[in-house]
Amino acid sequence: MKPAYSILKLSVICGLITGSSLMLTTAHAANPLSTIAEQSGFKKTGRYEEVEKLCLSFQKNYPKEVRCMEFGRTPENRPMLALLVTRSGLFTPAQLVEKQLPVTLIQGGIHAGEIDGKDAGFLAIRDILENKAASHALDKQALLFVPVFNIDGHERFGAWNRPNQRGPEEMGWRTTAQNFNLNRDYVKADSPEMQAMLKLINTWDPLAIIDLHVTNGAKFEPDISIQVEPVNSGDALLREAGKTLRDNVIADLAKQGSLPHAFYMSFVQEDDPMSGFADSVPPPRFSSGYPVLRNRFGMLVETHSWKEYATRVLITRNTIISVLEQISGYGEQWLKAAKAADQRAMQLAGQALPLTYRTTEKAREIDFRGYAYTRSMSDISGALMTRYDESKPQIWKVKLRDEIVTDAQVILPKGGYLIPAAYSKAVAEKLQQHGILFRTIHADLSAVTTEQFMTSTAALQAKSFEGRQAMKLQGKWQSQQQSLRKGALFIPIAQPKARLLAGLFEPQAPDALVNWGWFNGAFERKEYMEAYVAEDVAREQMASDPQLKATFEKKIAADPEFAKSPFARLDFFAQRHSSWDQRYQVYPVLRLDFVPK
């Protein structure tokens, strides 16, 4: 039978690293809050049933500090659980807002094979509650701990699900039961799991979202990377706080014997150590790129897959403790800074807003602690392969590119965005998932001046990605007069989530809904003119319009591809006929420079 949860329903409340392993003690084995990982000497990790039991056990053993919450159901109908842990005595969002206490959301198992965070989180919470570490860290904040985000993937259990990872003996799978990679789904939010997570985020408004991973990659000595935004992106005045959070956690880990870095340790060219590293800004499809559009902190934690499981769990535990200590110390100040960033976001109307960032070619040389290696041609793959000798530590002198600058940017509308009634239901659902403010226009709009995105090219991606046929638009916004039926949606730019709003609807934004294939139907041609009809139409048009005839002949002379394509030649005239579909390739999102009544 399923355990009966004592649940806060969302609908109701809108140490030192001492070696490669941790010592198993009798106390651990006897402790009802110990994990299978500890009991096995960190050879194994438990199934999701253990999470269900531990969630209730922590609540039972610490009723004044812990609540076990179900915040959703997976496609395979498993409960999505979170532990709410605080020593403040405040257990609702309203109480925390009233007392101006921050919430920290820490999640494990978004990629369920990378499961360090689940076992480390339980260990960290137990150490805090038993006053063995950071005993006051939860006095002035609330921790939301999601042990496993991708639960169905977690239960796709097996050995070698992560062949480039040392332990545990068995682990979960990267993607969900519907084959979604949740760490690509934060903006489009197609998966039921992400929709539940966004509801959790909207309800509790965490100051920081900490996502716990295990990286892939080469063999080297550094054991963890810590990346935070805003540091290179987002609200300019909030970046200093993001940098403090990142640097202080890195400093704490270094004191405890780790070798942390502030960049993702993946080579610029795969399998080539001398190609060096490049830092970057994650797009909002990722856990660390999404919160910055909400003026909150996002942290990506990546332990190194070639370290033993016990070592990785302990380092992740140390990271969790450090994060909680930082937010305990700076939380009041940072929460005020985040709220101030919300107010600044409400003033972005008509202003320039960066949508993407790029890493320049500027590089600096760093000493990086790797291992001796050789590179030789493989008789298996036929490719040049790198082989490492872990018995021979070696300092690599490599290039790090970490200068990040604004790339694409846009001037935001002065009023907001307008969604025609035909698309309003689906778009309204997506806006609600992200907690974005909007309203329905209850009267027809006649001859209003709007901006419409005039598409020059609309390129479909050849293969589906994350369940969608992605599209890339090129073009520009141009002034147009429009009449719209009542039922259209108006989304004001003057709101705290203005950055997220632009990220949803500006075609240049990397994860705009249109780029995820949300509006592909608008770019499908549905009506054609038969060739024999187009022949007659073409002759009539040229006879009545000598300038059109000259333009056609000039295009034939200048464009060989056009000249040899009967379809393109006839389509030239079809596009100039009154039967041409004026809605074809029209992006069904408008911009307004005023606020409609």
BAZARO-53697 format. One record per residue (C-alpha): y negated, x, z. Coordinates in steps of 0.05 Angstrom, whole numbers, padded with zeros to 5 digits, always signed. Layout:
! residues N
YXZ ...
This chain:
! residues 597
+00000+00000+00000 -00072+00021-00012 -00111+00040+00050 -00162-00011+00073 -00229+00024+00066 -00288+00013+00112 -00338+00015+00056 -00413+00013+00046 -00416-00028-00018 -00472-00009-00065 -00482-00081-00083 -00499-00094-00010 -00544-00035+00005 -00582-00029-00065 -00367+00654+00147 -00352+00719+00116 -00306+00735+00058 -00249+00774+00089 -00202+00783+00031 -00167+00747-00025 -00138+00693+00019 -00153+00652+00081 -00108+00659+00141 -00067+00597+00155 -00064+00580+00229 -00025+00531+00271 -00091+00496+00285 -00101+00484+00211 -00031+00456+00203 -00040+00410+00263 -00111+00388+00247 -00110+00318+00215 -00171+00340+00176 -00139+00401+00145 -00122+00400+00071 -00058+00413+00034 -00093+00474+00006 -00100+00504+00076 -00030+00484+00096 -00001+00518+00035 -00040+00582+00044 -00084+00561-00015 -00026+00560-00063 -00032+00485-00076 -00083+00430-00078 -00069+00358-00059 -00065+00296-00103 -00118+00242-00099 -00078+00206-00045 -00100+00262+00001 -00173+00249-00015 -00163+00175+00004 -00131+00194+00070 -00182+00248+00088 -00240+00203+00072 -00215+00153+00124 -00193+00207+00173 -00262+00239+00173 -00293+00171+00186 -00243+00156+00242 -00252+00224+00276 -00328+00225+00268 -00351+00152+00269 -00422+00171+00288 -00429+00220+00230 -00385+00198+00172 -00377+00136+00127 -00323+00130+00074 -00352+00095+00013 -00322+00067-00051 -00375+00068-00106 -00334+00049-00167 -00267+00044-00201 -00238+00087-00255 -00208+00060-00320 -00139+00068-00287 -00165+00028-00227 -00169+00085-00177 -00223+00081-00123 -00282+00128-00132 -00296+00154-00062 -00354+00189-00029 -00364+00213+00042 -00433+00199+00071 -00443+00251+00125 -00504+00257+00170 -00523+00270+00242 -00588+00232+00234 -00557+00165+00252 -00585+00136+00187 -00533+00106+00140 -00572+00065+00089 -00619+00087+00033 -00675+00045+00063 -00669+00080+00131 -00671+00149+00099 -00731+00131+00056 -00767+00103+00117 -00755+00168+00156 -00768+00210+00093 -00702+00247+00099 -00671+00277+00036 -00602+00262+00008 -00560+00318-00022 -00505+00298-00071 -00449+00348-00079 -00393+00332-00127 -00327+00366-00143 -00276+00356-00198 -00321+00332-00254 -00272+00377-00292 -00211+00362-00250 -00175+00427-00266 -00234+00463-00235 -00219+00435-00166 -00248+00487-00118 -00303+00439-00097 -00256+00386-00069 -00221+00432-00020 -00284+00472-00004 -00324+00409+00010 -00275+00383+00061 -00273+00452+00094 -00349+00457+00096 -00358+00387+00126 -00305+00399+00179 -00336+00466+00198 -00404+00433+00206 -00377+00375+00247 -00337+00422+00291 -00401+00463+00301 -00369+00525+00270 -00423+00532+00217 -00493+00505+00204 -00484+00454+00260 -00555+00428+00253 -00556+00426+00176 -00543+00351+00174 -00592+00331+00228 -00649+00319+00178 -00612+00301+00115 -00553+00260+00089 -00497+00290+00049 -00462+00249-00004 -00397+00287-00020 -00356+00263-00079 -00291+00304-00073 -00267+00285-00143 -00311+00255-00198 -00259+00254-00253 -00203+00221-00214 -00158+00198-00270 -00161+00268-00299 -00145+00295-00230 -00080+00256-00229 -00059+00284-00297 -00030+00338-00254 +00008+00399-00279 +00018+00474-00279 -00021+00513-00331 -00072+00458-00343 -00120+00516-00336 -00082+00576-00365 -00143+00622-00355 -00148+00607-00281 -00113+00637-00221 -00090+00580-00178 -00076+00531-00151 -00004+00523-00175 -00019+00455-00205 -00085+00422-00220 -00116+00363-00257 -00141+00357-00328 -00210+00369-00357 -00224+00300-00386 -00217+00228-00363 -00162+00179-00380 -00207+00157-00438 -00215+00230-00459 -00288+00235-00439 -00317+00300-00415 -00360+00273-00358 -00405+00334-00361 -00429+00312-00430 -00440+00239-00410 -00501+00237-00363 -00549+00209-00415 -00506+00165-00460 -00463+00143-00399 -00406+00114-00440 -00353+00124-00386 -00343+00076-00329 -00342+00136-00282 -00411+00159-00304 -00439+00088-00299 -00414+00086-00227 -00444+00155-00213 -00512+00134-00241 -00510+00072-00196 -00497+00118-00137 -00555+00163-00158 -00602+00104-00168 -00583+00076-00099 -00590+00139-00058 -00640+00179-00101 -00612+00248-00082 -00663+00304-00078 -00611+00353-00106 -00546+00344-00145 -00498+00401-00136 -00441+00405-00186 -00382+00450-00168 -00343+00483-00225 -00299+00542-00244 -00321+00581-00304 -00278+00607-00361 -00289+00675-00392 -00275+00749-00387 -00250+00791-00329 -00304+00822-00286 -00323+00830-00213 -00379+00779-00201 -00349+00717-00170 -00401+00662-00176 -00463+00640-00214 -00517+00594-00187 -00564+00561-00237 -00618+00512-00217 -00669+00469-00254 -00727+00459-00250 -00737+00534-00257 -00749+00542-00331 -00760+00468-00348 -00787+00404-00319 -00847+00393-00275 -00886+00458-00271 -00905+00452-00198 -00833+00435-00178 -00805+00498-00210 -00824+00544-00152 -00783+00502-00104 -00724+00504-00152 -00730+00580-00155 -00732+00584-00079 -00669+00542-00074 -00632+00584-00125 -00654+00651-00098 -00641+00635-00025 -00570+00610-00040 -00557+00673-00081 -00584+00716-00024 -00539+00680+00026 -00478+00691-00017 -00494+00764-00028 -00499+00774+00048 -00429+00744+00054 -00399+00794+00006 -00403+00755-00060 -00430+00782-00125 -00472+00723-00149 -00515+00718-00212 -00568+00669-00234 -00542+00661-00305 -00479+00633-00336 -00433+00692-00346 -00410+00679-00416 -00419+00732-00470 -00468+00719-00527 -00411+00735-00574 -00343+00710-00549 -00296+00765-00525 -00348+00820-00535 -00375+00848-00468 -00427+00891-00503 -00460+00829-00534 -00489+00816-00465 -00513+00751-00435 -00566+00698-00449 -00595+00649-00399 -00613+00579-00423 -00638+00510-00403 -00582+00458-00403 -00595+00393-00441 -00593+00329-00400 -00522+00312-00421 -00502+00362-00367 -00503+00352-00291 -00553+00409-00283 -00599+00385-00339 -00602+00311-00321 -00635+00311-00252 -00695+00351-00276 -00715+00292-00320 -00717+00251-00257 -00759+00304-00221 -00701+00325-00177 -00661+00389-00169 -00597+00402-00207 -00551+00461-00189 -00492+00486-00229 -00443+00526-00187 -00390+00566-00225 -00338+00607-00188 -00300+00657-00231 -00232+00633-00256 -00197+00700-00248 -00209+00703-00173 -00152+00677-00129 -00157+00604-00108 -00168+00621-00034 -00226+00667-00051 -00258+00615-00097 -00252+00559-00045 -00284+00602+00009 -00341+00623-00036 -00353+00550-00056 -00351+00530+00017 -00403+00584+00032 -00446+00557-00025 -00443+00486+00003 -00463+00510+00072 -00521+00550+00043 -00546+00491+00002 -00545+00446+00062 -00581+00498+00104 -00635+00507+00051 -00647+00432+00045 -00646+00427+00121 -00701+00478+00125 -00742+00459+00064 -00721+00387+00053 -00783+00352+00080 -00828+00398+00039 -00786+00392-00024 -00780+00317-00019 -00856+00311-00017 -00860+00358-00077 -00810+00314-00115 -00849+00251-00099 -00913+00286-00122 -00877+00304-00187 -00861+00229-00194 -00935+00214-00190 -00952+00267-00241 -00898+00239-00288 -00934+00172-00286 -00995+00207-00316 -00959+00237-00377 -00981+00183-00425 -01013+00215-00487 -00995+00285-00462 -00952+00339-00494 -00881+00341-00466 -00829+00395-00480 -00763+00366-00504 -00723+00429-00516 -00727+00502-00495 -00702+00566-00527 -00684+00636-00504 -00724+00690-00539 -00696+00755-00566 -00731+00793-00511 -00678+00829-00470 -00672+00875-00410 -00615+00921-00392 -00575+00905-00329 -00518+00939-00293 -00460+00890-00293 -00397+00902-00252 -00339+00896-00301 -00273+00931-00312 -00251+00984-00361 -00229+00952-00426 -00203+00967-00495 -00214+00929-00560 -00161+00931-00614 -00134+00889-00671 -00080+00840-00650 -00016+00834-00691 -00011+00762-00665 -00079+00733-00681 -00102+00785-00731 -00168+00788-00693 -00203+00841-00652 -00182+00828-00580 -00208+00854-00512 -00159+00875-00458 -00183+00890-00387 -00156+00938-00335 -00171+00906-00267 -00149+00970-00231 -00210+01006-00260 -00277+00977-00240 -00332+00998-00288 -00407+00988-00292 -00427+00958-00358 -00498+00968-00383 -00511+00905-00422 -00570+00865-00447 -00592+00802-00412 -00638+00754-00450 -00672+00710-00398 -00741+00695-00426 -00742+00620-00438 -00798+00584-00473 -00815+00515-00498 -00785+00497-00565 -00794+00426-00591 -00846+00383-00558 -00878+00315-00571 -00942+00279-00555 -00921+00219-00514 -00946+00149-00531 -01003+00123-00490 -00969+00057-00476 -00894+00063-00482 -00835+00044-00525 -00818-00023-00556 -00747-00045-00572 -00739-00103-00621 -00703-00165-00594 -00641-00151-00637 -00627-00088-00597 -00655-00110-00530 -00591-00130-00495 -00554-00064-00506 -00615-00021-00492 -00633-00060-00429 -00564-00046-00401 -00573+00029-00414 -00642+00028-00382 -00615-00007-00320 -00560+00046-00314 -00613+00100-00311 -00660+00061-00265 -00716+00059-00317 -00770+00005-00311 -00779-00044-00369 -00797-00116-00382 -00783-00169-00434 -00839-00194-00480 -00836-00270-00478 -00881-00284-00537 -00881-00265-00610 -00922-00203-00627 -00961-00211-00692 -00990-00154-00733 -00992-00104-00675 -01006-00031-00689 -00945+00011-00672 -00917+00079-00688 -00852+00079-00728 -00809+00140-00739 -00806+00151-00814 -00739+00184-00827 -00736+00237-00881 -00663+00255-00869 -00608+00225-00826 -00548+00271-00822 -00483+00247-00791 -00439+00297-00756 -00375+00307-00795 -00329+00296-00734 -00335+00250-00675 -00358+00283-00610 -00346+00251-00542 -00325+00187-00576 -00387+00181-00620 -00408+00198-00690 -00470+00238-00673 -00531+00237-00718 -00592+00282-00727 -00657+00252-00753 -00715+00288-00784 -00782+00255-00796 -00846+00238-00760 -00880+00181-00724 -00930+00143-00768 -00976+00085-00753 -00950+00018-00778 -00967-00055-00768 -00909-00095-00742 -00893-00167-00723 -00837-00176-00672 -00802-00237-00645 -00804-00252-00571 -00748-00220-00531 -00769-00149-00548 -00768-00099-00491 -00829-00059-00470 -00816+00005-00432 -00879+00035-00402 -00888+00110-00404 -00927+00106-00338 -00867+00111-00292 -00834+00166-00251 -00777+00174-00301 -00824+00185-00360 -00787+00250-00378 -00720+00214-00379 -00750+00157-00420 -00774+00207-00473 -00705+00240-00470 -00673+00173-00488 -00719+00153-00546 -00753+00213-00578 -00709+00234-00637 -00725+00307-00625 -00695+00303-00555 -00625+00334-00555 -00591+00274-00522 -00633+00217-00549 -00591+00155-00558 -00602+00156-00633 -00573+00227-00635 -00511+00201-00599 -00500+00150-00654 -00527+00091-00617 -00565+00063-00677 -00520+00086-00734 -00517+00017-00763 -00591+00021-00781 -00575+00081-00825 -00519+00048-00865 -00537+00021-00933 -00509-00049-00941 -00539-00075-01007 -00535-00045-01076 -00559-00060-01146 -00505-00060-01200 -00513-00003-01250 -00522-00049-01310 -00576-00087-01273 -00610-00023-01251 -00612+00000-01324 -00653-00061-01343 -00697-00055-01280 -00711+00018-01296 -00734+00003-01367 -00779-00054-01343 -00810-00010-01289 -00825+00048-01336 -00853+00001-01389 -00902-00029-01339 -00918+00035-01301 -00929+00098-01344 -00943+00140-01281 -00874+00121-01253 -00843+00141-01320 -00878+00209-01316 -00855+00219-01244 -00783+00204-01263 -00784+00252-01322 -00815+00307-01280 -00761+00299-01227 -00707+00304-01280 -00737+00369-01305 -00746+00399-01236 -00682+00377-01200 -00616+00393-01236 -00574+00357-01183 -00616+00294-01192 -00613+00301-01268 -00537+00302-01271 -00526+00244-01222 -00525+00175-01254 -00526+00143-01185 -00588+00183-01162 -00625+00168-01226 -00614+00093-01222 -00626+00094-01146 -00695+00123-01161 -00714+00057-01191 -00674+00013-01143 -00715+00041-01085 -00779+00018-01121 -00754-00053-01133 -00772-00112-01089 -00699-00120-01070 -00697-00053-01035 -00678-00059-00961 -00742-00042-00924 -00703-00035-00859 -00655+00018-00886 -00659+00083-00846 -00713+00054-00801 -00704+00078-00729 -00707+00013-00688 -00751+00040-00633 -00826+00034-00636 -00882+00069-00598 -00944+00035-00572 -01011+00065-00552 -01027+00004-00510 -00993-00040-00459 -00976-00108-00488 -00988-00171-00447 
